């Protein structure tokens, strides 16, 4: 039989047991919520990439971006959420925003999320952002970045490219080119077919941002973009459009410019994982055909 005294002694034990049970339940709920959020962010990315209507995505994507912002507010150190937000903000800024100041602002957010995502998953990598010594950065990437880091590193590099492209007149941004190239070259060494060969496409664009007299390498840029085009046997239309816009125009290669754009215009955009990118590429190709009449 339980006496009043023994009952009093039991109450702290019962309370402790209840508290422990509640904490375990909350911990389990947090894990479930995190898995659901991670699945939602990756699902959104996949769903957007397979969509074939630009206007629907342009109208709907801001809501997804705000949703990811909200999820990140609730879980600010979740690398999967941060890197997914970096990808989607980069896609939106680069593919749908025509106002230069707005594109710059959204590209900045993409790059910030990418850096936060890297920092959340790898403290050693995070410290490299504060190290101004390029040789140390180069050595770190070569030694530290492995196969498990390819997607995160590529997300960082591509967001960095978008940040740079949003304001190529800013020489402080141009000064980051060697670091971006280091990251892309490492991804290319580990997985050259990653993202349908777009890692090579980014490298090609960087080569063609400046004329040769100012340190650019447009001939190598064309070669890299041609190699990117070959990765998916031409089904990825982006490398041809980038080649025409950045390299062929820089070299005043009208014949190559017009041929590549004609190929893109005639191609089928519907390719799993590439449908939205290809649809945007076809629209951009049509714009370049028109502006090319005055350019050459």
C-alpha positions as CSV (number, residue, x, y, z in Angstrom):
1,X,0.0,0.0,0.0
2,X,1.3,3.5,-0.9
3,X,1.6,5.9,2.0
4,X,1.2,9.7,1.6
5,X,4.9,10.1,2.2
6,X,5.8,7.5,-0.5
7,X,3.4,9.1,-2.9
8,X,5.1,12.4,-2.4
9,X,8.5,10.8,-3.1
10,X,7.0,9.2,-6.3
11,X,5.8,12.5,-7.8
12,X,9.2,13.8,-8.8
13,X,10.0,10.5,-10.5
14,X,6.6,10.5,-12.3
15,X,7.2,14.1,-13.4
16,X,10.7,13.3,-14.6
17,X,9.4,10.3,-16.6
18,X,6.6,12.4,-18.2
19,X,9.1,15.1,-19.1
20,X,11.5,12.6,-20.6
21,X,8.7,11.0,-22.6
22,X,7.5,14.4,-23.9
23,X,11.1,15.4,-24.9
24,X,11.6,12.1,-26.7
25,X,8.3,12.7,-28.5
26,X,9.2,16.2,-29.5
27,X,12.6,15.1,-30.7
28,X,10.9,12.5,-32.9
29,X,8.5,15.1,-34.2
30,X,11.4,17.4,-35.0
31,X,13.1,14.6,-37.0
32,X,9.8,13.9,-38.9
33,X,9.4,17.6,-39.7
34,X,13.0,17.9,-40.9
35,X,12.6,14.8,-43.1
36,X,9.3,16.2,-44.5
37,X,10.9,19.6,-45.1
38,X,13.9,18.1,-46.8
39,X,11.6,16.0,-49.0
40,X,9.5,19.0,-49.8
41,X,12.5,21.1,-50.9
42,X,14.0,18.4,-53.1
43,X,10.5,17.6,-54.5
44,X,9.9,21.2,-55.4
45,X,13.3,21.4,-57.1
46,X,12.5,18.3,-59.2
47,X,9.0,19.4,-60.0
48,X,10.1,22.8,-61.2
49,X,12.9,21.3,-63.4
50,X,10.3,19.0,-65.1
51,X,7.8,21.8,-65.8
52,X,7.2,22.9,-69.4
53,X,5.3,26.1,-69.0
54,X,7.5,29.1,-68.2
55,X,4.7,31.4,-67.2
56,X,3.2,29.0,-64.7
57,X,6.6,28.5,-63.1
58,X,7.3,32.3,-63.2
59,X,4.0,33.0,-61.4
60,X,4.3,30.1,-58.9
61,X,7.9,30.0,-58.1
62,X,7.9,33.0,-55.8
63,X,5.5,31.2,-53.5
64,X,7.9,28.3,-53.3
65,X,10.7,30.6,-52.5
66,X,8.8,32.2,-49.7
67,X,7.8,28.8,-48.4
68,X,11.5,27.8,-48.3
69,X,12.3,31.1,-46.6
70,X,9.8,30.2,-43.9
71,X,11.1,26.6,-43.5
72,X,14.6,28.0,-43.1
73,X,13.4,30.5,-40.5
74,X,12.2,27.5,-38.5
75,X,15.3,25.4,-39.1
76,X,18.1,27.8,-39.9
77,X,20.9,25.3,-39.9
78,X,19.4,22.7,-42.2
79,X,21.9,22.3,-45.1
80,X,19.4,20.5,-47.4
81,X,16.9,23.4,-47.1
82,X,19.6,26.0,-47.5
83,X,21.1,24.4,-50.6
84,X,17.7,23.8,-52.1
85,X,16.8,27.5,-51.6
86,X,20.1,28.5,-53.2
87,X,19.2,26.4,-56.3
88,X,15.7,27.7,-56.6
89,X,16.6,31.4,-56.0
90,X,19.4,31.0,-58.6
91,X,17.0,29.4,-61.1
92,X,14.5,32.2,-60.6
93,X,17.0,35.1,-60.7
94,X,18.8,33.7,-63.8
95,X,15.8,32.5,-65.8
96,X,12.9,34.7,-65.0
97,X,14.0,38.1,-63.7
98,X,14.8,40.8,-66.2
99,X,15.1,43.8,-63.9
100,X,18.9,44.1,-63.3
101,X,18.6,45.3,-59.7
102,X,16.1,42.7,-58.7
103,X,18.2,39.9,-60.4
104,X,21.2,41.1,-58.4
105,X,19.3,41.1,-55.1
106,X,17.9,37.6,-55.7
107,X,21.2,36.3,-56.9
108,X,22.8,37.7,-53.7
109,X,20.2,35.7,-51.7
110,X,21.0,32.5,-53.6
111,X,24.7,32.9,-52.9
112,X,24.1,33.7,-49.2
113,X,21.9,30.6,-48.8
114,X,24.6,28.5,-50.6
115,X,27.3,29.7,-48.2
116,X,25.1,29.1,-45.2
117,X,24.3,25.6,-46.5
118,X,28.1,24.8,-46.9
119,X,28.7,26.2,-43.4
120,X,25.9,24.1,-41.9
121,X,27.3,20.9,-43.3
122,X,31.1,21.5,-43.1
123,X,32.8,23.9,-40.6
124,X,36.2,23.4,-42.2
125,X,34.8,24.4,-45.6
126,X,33.0,27.4,-44.0
127,X,36.3,28.8,-42.7
128,X,37.6,29.1,-46.3
129,X,35.3,32.0,-46.9
130,X,37.3,34.1,-44.5
131,X,40.7,33.2,-45.8
132,X,42.0,35.6,-48.4
133,X,44.9,33.4,-49.5
134,X,43.9,31.8,-52.8
135,X,46.6,29.2,-52.7
136,X,45.3,27.9,-49.4
137,X,41.8,27.8,-50.8
138,X,43.0,26.0,-53.9
139,X,44.8,23.4,-51.8
140,X,41.9,22.9,-49.4
141,X,39.4,22.2,-52.2
142,X,41.8,19.7,-53.9
143,X,42.4,17.8,-50.6
144,X,39.1,18.2,-48.8
145,X,36.3,18.1,-51.5
146,X,35.4,14.5,-52.4
147,X,32.7,12.6,-54.2
148,X,30.2,13.1,-51.3
149,X,30.6,16.9,-51.6
150,X,29.9,17.2,-55.4
151,X,26.3,18.4,-55.3
152,X,26.9,20.9,-52.4
153,X,30.1,22.2,-54.0
154,X,28.4,22.6,-57.4
155,X,25.4,24.4,-55.8
156,X,27.9,26.8,-54.2
157,X,29.8,27.4,-57.4
158,X,26.7,27.9,-59.6
159,X,25.2,30.3,-57.1
160,X,28.6,32.1,-57.0
161,X,28.5,32.3,-60.8
162,X,25.0,33.8,-60.7
163,X,26.1,36.3,-58.1
164,X,29.0,37.3,-60.4
165,X,26.9,37.5,-63.6
166,X,24.4,39.7,-61.9
167,X,27.0,42.5,-61.8
168,X,30.0,41.9,-64.0
169,X,31.0,45.5,-63.8
170,X,31.9,45.0,-60.1
171,X,35.6,44.1,-60.0
172,X,35.3,42.8,-56.5
173,X,33.0,40.1,-57.9
174,X,35.3,39.5,-60.9
175,X,38.1,39.0,-58.4
176,X,36.3,35.9,-57.1
177,X,36.6,34.2,-60.5
178,X,39.6,32.1,-59.6
179,X,37.8,30.6,-56.6
180,X,34.7,29.8,-58.6
181,X,36.9,28.1,-61.2
182,X,38.6,26.1,-58.6
183,X,35.3,24.8,-57.3
184,X,34.0,24.0,-60.8
185,X,37.2,22.4,-61.9
186,X,37.1,20.1,-58.8
187,X,33.5,19.1,-59.5
188,X,34.4,18.5,-63.1
189,X,37.3,16.3,-62.0
190,X,35.1,14.3,-59.7
191,X,31.9,14.1,-61.8
192,X,32.1,15.7,-65.3
193,X,28.6,14.7,-66.2
194,X,27.1,16.3,-63.1
195,X,23.9,18.3,-63.8
196,X,23.9,17.1,-67.4
197,X,27.3,18.6,-68.1
198,X,26.4,22.1,-66.9
199,X,29.6,22.2,-64.8
200,X,31.5,22.5,-68.1
201,X,29.0,25.0,-69.4
202,X,29.6,27.3,-66.4
203,X,33.4,27.0,-66.9
204,X,32.9,27.9,-70.6
205,X,30.8,31.0,-69.7
206,X,33.5,32.2,-67.2
207,X,36.1,31.9,-70.0
208,X,33.9,34.1,-72.3
209,X,33.0,36.9,-69.8
210,X,36.0,38.9,-70.9
211,X,37.9,39.4,-74.2
212,X,41.3,37.7,-74.5
213,X,43.0,41.1,-74.2
214,X,41.6,41.4,-70.6
215,X,42.4,37.8,-69.6
216,X,39.5,35.9,-71.0
217,X,39.8,32.6,-72.9
218,X,37.0,32.6,-75.4
219,X,38.4,29.8,-77.6
220,X,38.7,27.5,-74.6
221,X,35.2,28.6,-73.5
222,X,33.8,27.5,-76.8
223,X,35.6,24.1,-76.4
224,X,34.2,23.7,-72.9
225,X,30.7,24.5,-74.0
226,X,30.9,22.1,-76.9
227,X,32.0,19.4,-74.5
228,X,29.1,20.3,-72.2
229,X,26.7,19.9,-75.1
230,X,28.1,16.5,-75.8
231,X,27.5,15.1,-72.3
232,X,23.8,14.5,-72.9
233,X,24.2,14.1,-76.7
234,X,22.7,17.6,-77.3
235,X,19.5,17.0,-75.3
236,X,20.6,19.8,-72.8
237,X,20.0,22.9,-74.9
238,X,21.6,25.4,-72.5
239,X,25.2,25.0,-73.6
240,X,24.4,25.9,-77.2
241,X,22.6,29.1,-76.0
242,X,25.4,30.1,-73.7
243,X,27.9,29.4,-76.4
244,X,26.0,31.7,-78.8
245,X,25.4,34.4,-76.2
246,X,28.8,34.6,-74.5
247,X,31.4,33.1,-76.8
248,X,30.2,33.4,-80.4
249,X,29.3,37.1,-79.8
250,X,32.5,37.8,-78.1
251,X,34.4,36.3,-81.1
252,X,32.0,37.9,-83.6
253,X,31.3,34.4,-84.9
254,X,27.9,35.0,-86.6
255,X,27.8,31.7,-88.5
256,X,28.3,29.7,-85.3
257,X,26.0,31.9,-83.4
258,X,23.1,31.5,-85.9
259,X,23.7,27.8,-86.4
260,X,23.6,27.0,-82.7
261,X,20.5,29.0,-82.1
262,X,18.7,27.4,-85.1
263,X,19.6,24.0,-83.6
264,X,18.0,25.0,-80.2
265,X,14.9,26.4,-81.8
266,X,14.4,23.1,-83.7
267,X,15.0,20.8,-80.7
268,X,12.4,19.1,-78.5
269,X,12.5,20.8,-75.0
270,X,10.8,17.9,-73.2
271,X,13.6,15.9,-71.6
272,X,13.3,14.5,-68.0
273,X,15.1,16.8,-65.6
274,X,15.8,19.4,-68.3
275,X,12.3,20.4,-69.5
276,X,12.2,23.8,-67.8
277,X,15.9,24.6,-68.5
278,X,15.3,23.7,-72.2
279,X,12.1,25.7,-72.4
280,X,13.9,28.7,-71.0
281,X,16.8,28.1,-73.4
282,X,14.5,28.0,-76.4
283,X,12.9,31.3,-75.3
284,X,16.4,32.9,-74.8
285,X,17.4,31.5,-78.3
286,X,14.5,33.3,-79.9
287,X,15.5,36.6,-78.1
288,X,19.1,36.2,-79.3
289,X,18.0,35.5,-82.9
290,X,16.3,38.9,-82.9
291,X,19.0,40.9,-81.1
292,X,21.6,39.2,-83.3
293,X,20.3,41.1,-86.3
294,X,21.5,44.3,-84.8
295,X,24.6,42.8,-83.0
296,X,26.5,41.5,-86.1
